[in-house]
């Protein structure tokens, strides 16, 4: 059974916003109470939060679909709907959030770091909020926005100061078990370690973490063995420790060639050239191992490596190694900026961004894309003529009508607002510029206005009768 997962694809969906309410206040002796529809509630967000008690992404491997709750619709009496509850997902320290194309969205380091993976939809405004001096009694409300739906990838990169790398069965697990309190699996066959092991080491006044990365073999950076799966766990380390086997049973191997092969794999993986290296010659308690260590040490030191001869089994040379690593870690921490921990990618909009674009496609369709127009379309109830006219007014104030004319649109041309898979398509008429006038005095209720004089009311009624008789004569000439 899988007990450690360091990469998962997560499907998250935020909650939808609640619809606004179109309501008119009704109370005894108050027949003209006016609009009192409340706003819809906001949909819940999906939030990733770093939790130190979580060490694996196993939970999301088994349950990759997560959804926050929806907001409640508004009600009459100016009662707003309840907001949806946020869904908080705990992730391990060192989790990287990527989109499906592999672009980094956030790099979460440090307990309590938060990232909103999916934003909840806004609640729709009720007709009480839409009322104005011009629109005194709106007969419509705005719909709630759907919440974001995202497919993201979570990758865990172990947050460790020291990474032990080397061939399988080089003694990395044994070394971390004697340097710290970690208890990894230890056996005499290759690929004993199937997951990174993490231990805490105390050397004097310095406390640092050390990770045992599963064994690397030639071709690991291209996917051979287990290397490619776990090379990401050495990216955050301050120092790389090459654990070389001086008592290998394979005759074609030796410590120097092992070092060259592992270094080549690290180079091909990339991004690790600036890490300081330390070489550990392990298993020197064996006579042949001690002799081989004495032979290769001058060559390694000539290359500029600090070399330590140790034996994890006999506990030889461990104190010197532990304090040397603590010194390197302390220097790396002092040189690293403190604010470098968490990285969240922010993509600001251009200063001259109009908020939308108008493009003409090959089939002659004009497509409008932009956050505001697409959001306004989602909030519109197209079964309500008054709501459609309100949308037209908003689009015209934004400048969509003008841009369509500049792009060469003519009456009757098709216009789509939104993406290809979710767009509203209509035949464009330039008279949309007068959206408010098309529906007359939209949103007004004459009962709420001051009473007209009797003479004016009689004059208006006579004018209506004259208009009716004129229309009758035009359609009935005989």
C-alpha positions in Angstrom: 0.0 0.0 0.0 1.3 3.5 -0.9 2.3 5.4 2.2 4.2 8.3 0.7 3.1 10.5 -2.2 5.0 13.6 -3.3 3.1 14.5 -6.5 -0.6 14.6 -7.1 -3.0 16.2 -9.5 -5.8 18.0 -7.6 -9.1 19.1 -9.0 -10.5 21.9 -6.9 -13.8 23.8 -7.3 -14.8 26.9 -5.3 -18.3 27.5 -4.3 -20.8 29.4 -6.5 -22.2 32.7 -5.4 -25.8 32.9 -4.4 -28.3 34.6 -6.6 -29.6 38.1 -5.7 -33.3 38.4 -4.9 -35.9 40.6 -6.8 -38.5 41.5 -4.2 -40.9 44.4 -3.4 -41.6 45.3 0.2 -45.2 44.5 1.1 -46.7 45.6 4.4 -50.2 46.6 5.5 -50.8 50.3 4.9 -47.5 50.5 2.9 -48.5 49.6 -0.6 -45.5 51.3 -2.2 -42.7 49.9 0.0 -40.1 49.7 -2.8 -37.5 47.1 -3.7 -36.1 45.0 -0.7 -34.4 42.1 -2.4 -31.2 41.0 -0.6 -27.8 40.1 -2.1 -26.6 36.5 -2.6 -23.8 35.1 -0.4 -20.2 34.6 -1.6 -19.1 31.1 -2.6 -16.4 29.5 -0.4 -12.7 29.5 -1.5 -10.4 26.5 -1.7 -7.3 27.4 0.3 -4.0 25.5 0.7 -2.3 25.9 4.1 1.1 24.6 5.1 0.7 22.3 8.2 3.9 21.0 9.8 2.0 17.9 11.0 1.4 16.8 7.4 4.3 15.1 5.7 2.8 13.6 2.5 0.2 14.2 -0.2 -1.3 10.8 0.3 -4.7 12.1 1.3 -5.1 13.9 -2.0 -3.8 10.9 -4.0 -6.9 9.0 -2.7 -9.4 11.9 -2.9 -8.3 14.3 -5.7 -11.6 16.1 -6.1 -12.4 18.8 -3.6 -15.2 21.4 -3.6 -16.1 24.3 -1.3 -19.7 25.1 -0.4 -22.0 27.5 -2.4 -23.3 30.8 -1.1 -27.0 31.0 -0.2 -29.4 33.2 -2.3 -30.7 36.5 -1.0 -34.2 36.9 0.3 -36.8 39.6 0.6 -36.7 42.0 3.5 -33.1 43.0 2.6 -31.8 39.7 3.9 -28.5 38.7 2.3 -27.7 35.1 1.8 -25.1 33.3 3.9 -21.5 33.1 2.6 -20.2 29.6 1.6 -17.7 28.0 3.9 -14.1 28.0 2.8 -12.4 24.7 2.2 -9.0 24.6 3.9 -6.6 21.9 2.6 -3.5 21.2 4.7 -0.3 20.5 2.7 3.3 19.7 3.8 6.0 22.3 4.2 7.7 22.7 0.8 4.7 22.1 -1.4 4.9 23.7 -4.9 1.7 24.5 -6.7 1.7 24.3 -10.5 -0.8 24.6 -13.3 -1.4 21.8 -15.8 1.3 23.3 -18.1 3.9 23.1 -15.4 4.0 26.8 -14.6 4.7 27.6 -10.9 1.8 29.3 -9.2 3.0 29.3 -5.6 5.9 27.8 -3.6 4.7 27.3 0.0 7.3 27.3 2.7 6.7 28.0 6.3 4.0 26.9 8.7 0.7 28.7 8.1 1.5 29.9 4.6 -1.7 30.2 2.6 -2.6 30.2 -1.0 -6.1 30.5 -2.6 -6.2 27.8 -5.2 -9.8 28.5 -6.3 -11.7 31.8 -5.7 -15.3 31.6 -4.7 -17.9 33.2 -6.9 -19.4 36.6 -6.0 -22.9 36.8 -4.8 -25.4 38.5 -7.1 -26.8 41.9 -6.1 -30.5 42.1 -5.1 -32.8 44.7 -6.6 -32.5 46.8 -3.5 -28.8 47.3 -4.2 -29.5 48.0 -7.9 -32.0 50.7 -7.1 -30.9 54.3 -8.0 -32.4 57.7 -8.7 -32.8 56.6 -12.3 -33.8 53.1 -11.6 -36.2 53.3 -8.7 -37.8 49.9 -8.7 -35.7 47.3 -10.6 -37.6 44.3 -11.5 -34.6 42.1 -11.7 -31.5 40.9 -9.7 -28.1 39.7 -10.7 -27.2 36.0 -10.7 -24.4 34.7 -8.5 -21.1 34.0 -10.2 -19.8 30.4 -10.6 -16.7 29.6 -8.5 -13.3 28.9 -10.1 -12.6 25.4 -11.2 -8.9 24.6 -11.4 -6.8 21.5 -12.1 -3.5 22.0 -10.2 -0.5 19.9 -9.5 1.0 19.6 -6.1 4.7 18.7 -5.8 6.4 18.2 -2.5 10.1 19.2 -2.3 11.6 18.3 1.1 12.7 21.2 3.2 16.1 20.0 4.4 19.5 21.6 5.0 21.6 18.6 4.0 20.8 16.0 1.3 22.6 12.6 1.1 23.0 11.3 -2.4 24.6 8.3 -3.9 24.2 4.9 -5.4 21.8 2.4 -3.9 23.2 0.5 -0.9 25.9 3.1 -0.4 24.9 3.5 3.3 22.8 6.6 3.2 20.0 5.2 5.4 22.5 3.8 7.9 24.3 7.2 8.0 21.1 9.2 8.7 20.0 6.7 11.3 23.2 7.2 13.4 23.4 11.0 12.8 19.7 11.6 13.9 16.8 9.8 15.5 15.3 8.8 12.1 14.6 5.1 11.7 14.7 4.3 8.0 14.5 0.8 6.5 18.0 -0.7 6.2 18.7 -3.9 4.2 21.5 -5.4 2.1 19.8 -5.0 -1.3 19.4 -2.1 -3.7 16.6 0.4 -3.6 15.8 -0.4 0.1 14.8 3.3 0.5 11.7 4.0 -1.5 10.8 7.4 0.0 12.9 10.3 1.3 13.7 10.0 5.0 14.1 13.1 7.1 16.1 13.5 10.3 17.1 16.2 12.7 20.7 16.6 13.8 22.1 18.6 16.7 25.8 19.7 16.5 26.7 22.1 19.2 24.4 25.1 19.0 23.3 24.3 15.4 20.3 22.2 14.6 19.7 21.2 11.0 17.7 18.7 9.0 19.2 16.0 6.9 17.4 14.0 4.1 18.2 10.6 2.7 17.3 10.6 -1.0 16.5 7.2 -2.7 19.5 5.9 -4.6 20.6 7.3 -7.9 21.8 5.3 -10.9 23.1 6.2 -14.4 20.2 7.8 -16.3 18.3 8.9 -13.2 17.7 12.4 -14.6 16.0 10.7 -17.6 13.8 8.6 -15.4 15.8 5.4 -14.7 15.4 3.9 -11.3 13.9 6.1 -8.6 16.1 9.1 -9.1 13.8 11.3 -11.3 10.9 10.8 -8.8 13.0 12.1 -5.9 15.6 14.4 -7.3 13.3 17.3 -6.6 13.8 16.7 -2.9 17.4 17.9 -3.1 16.5 21.3 -4.7 16.0 23.1 -1.4 19.1 21.7 0.4 22.1 23.9 1.4 24.7 21.2 1.0 25.0 18.0 -1.0 26.7 15.0 0.6 28.1 12.3 -1.7 28.0 9.0 0.2 30.4 6.7 -1.6 30.7 3.0 -1.0 34.3 1.9 -0.4 33.4 -1.7 0.0 31.1 -2.3 -3.0 30.7 -5.9 -4.2 30.5 -4.8 -7.8 33.9 -5.1 -9.4 33.3 -2.5 -12.2 32.5 0.3 -9.6 34.8 2.5 -7.5 34.2 5.6 -5.4 35.6 8.1 -8.0 33.6 6.7 -10.9 30.4 6.7 -8.7 31.0 10.3 -7.8 31.4 11.3 -11.5 28.2 9.5 -12.5 26.1 11.0 -9.7 27.5 14.5 -10.5 26.6 14.1 -14.2 23.0 13.2 -13.2 22.8 16.2 -10.9 24.1 18.4 -13.7 21.6 17.1 -16.2 18.8 17.6 -13.7 19.9 21.2 -13.3 19.8 24.0 -10.7 22.2 22.4 -8.2 25.6 23.8 -9.4 25.8 26.4 -6.7 25.4 23.9 -3.8 28.6 23.1 -1.8 29.6 19.5 -1.9 31.0 17.2 0.7 32.3 13.6 0.1 31.8 10.9 2.7 33.7 7.6 2.2 31.5 5.1 4.0 32.2 1.5 5.3 35.8 2.2 6.2 35.5 -0.3 9.1 36.1 -3.0 6.5 39.8 -3.5 5.8 39.4 -3.4 2.0 37.2 -0.3 2.4 39.8 1.5 4.5 42.5 0.7 1.9 40.4 2.0 -1.0 39.5 5.2 0.9 43.2 5.9 1.5 43.8 5.5 -2.2 41.1 7.7 -3.6 41.1 10.4 -0.9 44.1 12.4 -2.4 42.4 12.4 -5.8 39.1 13.7 -4.3 40.8 16.4 -2.3 42.7 17.5 -5.4 39.3 18.2 -7.0 38.5 20.6 -4.1 36.2 18.3 -2.1 36.2 18.1 1.7 36.5 14.3 2.4 35.4 12.5 5.5 36.1 8.8 6.2 33.3 7.3 8.3 31.6 4.1 9.3 27.9 4.2 10.1 28.1 0.7 11.5 31.1 1.3 13.8 30.3 5.0 14.4 33.6 6.2 13.2 34.2 9.8 12.1 30.6 10.8 12.6 31.3 13.7 15.1 33.7 15.4 12.7 31.2 15.1 9.8 28.3 16.3 11.9 30.1 19.5 13.0 31.4 20.2 9.5 27.9 20.0 8.1 26.6 22.3 10.8 29.3 24.9 9.9 28.3 24.9 6.2 24.6 25.1 7.1 25.1 28.0 9.4 27.0 29.9 6.7 24.3 29.2 4.2 21.6 30.4 6.5 23.4 33.6 7.2 23.8 34.3 3.5 20.2 33.5 2.6 17.7 36.4 2.7 15.1 35.9 5.4 12.2 36.9 3.2 13.1 34.3 0.5 10.9 31.6 2.1 7.5 31.8 0.4 7.1 32.6 -3.2 3.7 33.3 -4.7 3.5 34.3 -8.4 1.6 37.6 -9.0 0.9 38.7 -12.5 -0.2 42.4 -12.5 -2.3 43.8 -15.3 -0.8 46.3 -17.8 -1.3 50.0 -16.9 -3.0 50.6 -20.3 -5.3 47.5 -20.0 -8.8 48.5 -21.1 -10.3 45.5 -19.3 -11.4 43.7 -22.5 -10.4 42.9 -26.1 -12.4 42.7 -29.3 -11.1 40.3 -32.0 -12.5 39.3 -35.4 -12.3 35.5 -36.1 -12.0 33.7 -39.4 -15.7 33.0 -39.6 -16.5 36.7 -39.3 -17.6 36.4 -35.6 -16.4 39.2 -33.3 -15.3 37.9 -29.9 -15.2 40.0 -26.8 -12.9 38.7 -24.0 -12.3 40.4 -20.6 -12.9 39.8 -16.9 -15.7 42.4 -16.6 -17.8 41.7 -19.6 -17.6 37.9 -19.1 -18.5 38.3 -15.4 -21.4 40.6 -16.3 -22.7 38.1 -18.8 -22.6 35.3 -16.2 -24.6 37.5 -13.8 -27.4 38.3 -16.2 -30.7 36.5 -16.3 -31.5 36.5 -20.0 -35.1 35.6 -19.4 -35.6 39.1 -18.0 -35.6 41.9 -20.6 -34.9 44.5 -18.0 -31.8 42.6 -16.9 -30.6 42.3 -20.5 -31.0 46.1 -21.0 -29.0 46.6 -17.8 -26.2 44.4 -19.3 -26.3 46.5 -22.5 -25.9 49.7 -20.5 -22.9 48.3 -18.6 -21.2 47.1 -21.7 -21.7 50.4 -23.4 -20.3 52.4 -20.5 -17.2 50.1 -20.6 -16.7 51.0 -24.2 -17.5 47.6 -25.9 -19.8 49.3 -28.4 -17.2 51.7 -29.5 -14.5 49.0 -29.9 -16.8 46.9 -32.0 -17.3 49.8 -34.4 -13.6 50.4 -34.6 -13.1 46.7 -35.4 -15.4 47.0 -38.3 -18.6 45.4 -36.9 -21.8 46.2 -38.8 -25.5 45.7 -38.0 -26.3 42.0 -38.0 -22.8 40.7 -37.4 -22.3 38.0 -34.8 -20.8 38.9 -31.5 -19.7 36.5 -28.8 -18.8 37.4 -25.3 -16.7 34.8 -23.5 -14.6 31.8 -24.5 -15.4 29.3 -27.2 -16.8 26.7 -24.9 -18.9 29.1 -22.8 -20.0 32.2 -24.7 -23.1 34.2 -25.2 -23.6 34.8 -29.0 -26.0 37.4 -30.5 -26.5 39.5 -33.6 -25.2 42.9 -33.0 -27.3 46.0 -33.5 -25.8 49.5 -33.1 -29.0 50.6 -31.3 -27.7 48.8 -28.3 -26.0 52.1 -27.5 -29.4 53.2 -26.3 -29.9 50.2 -24.1 -31.9 52.2 -21.6 -34.0 54.0 -24.1 -34.9 50.7 -25.9 -36.9 49.6 -23.0 -38.3 53.0 -22.2 -37.9 54.3 -18.6 -36.7 50.9 -17.4 -36.9 50.2 -13.7 -39.2 53.1 -13.0 -42.5 52.7 -11.2 -44.9 55.6 -11.8 -46.6 54.8 -8.6 -43.5 55.9 -6.7 -43.5 59.3 -8.4 -45.2 62.5 -7.2 -48.9 62.6 -8.3 -49.6 64.6 -11.5 -52.2 67.4 -11.6 -55.7 66.3 -12.8 -55.5 68.5 -15.9 -52.2 66.8 -16.9 -53.7 63.3 -16.4 -56.7 64.1 -18.6 -54.3 65.5 -21.3 -52.2 62.3 -21.2 -55.3 60.1 -21.4 -56.6 62.0 -24.5 -53.2 61.7 -26.2 -53.2 57.9 -25.6 -56.7 57.7 -27.2 -55.7 59.7 -30.2 -52.6 57.5 -30.7 -54.7 54.4 -30.5 -57.2 55.7 -33.1 -54.4 56.7 -35.4 -52.9 53.2 -35.3 -56.3 51.6 -35.9 -56.8 53.7 -39.0 -53.4 52.8 -40.4 -54.1 49.0 -40.1 -57.8 49.2 -41.2 -57.9 51.5 -44.2 -61.4 50.2 -45.3 
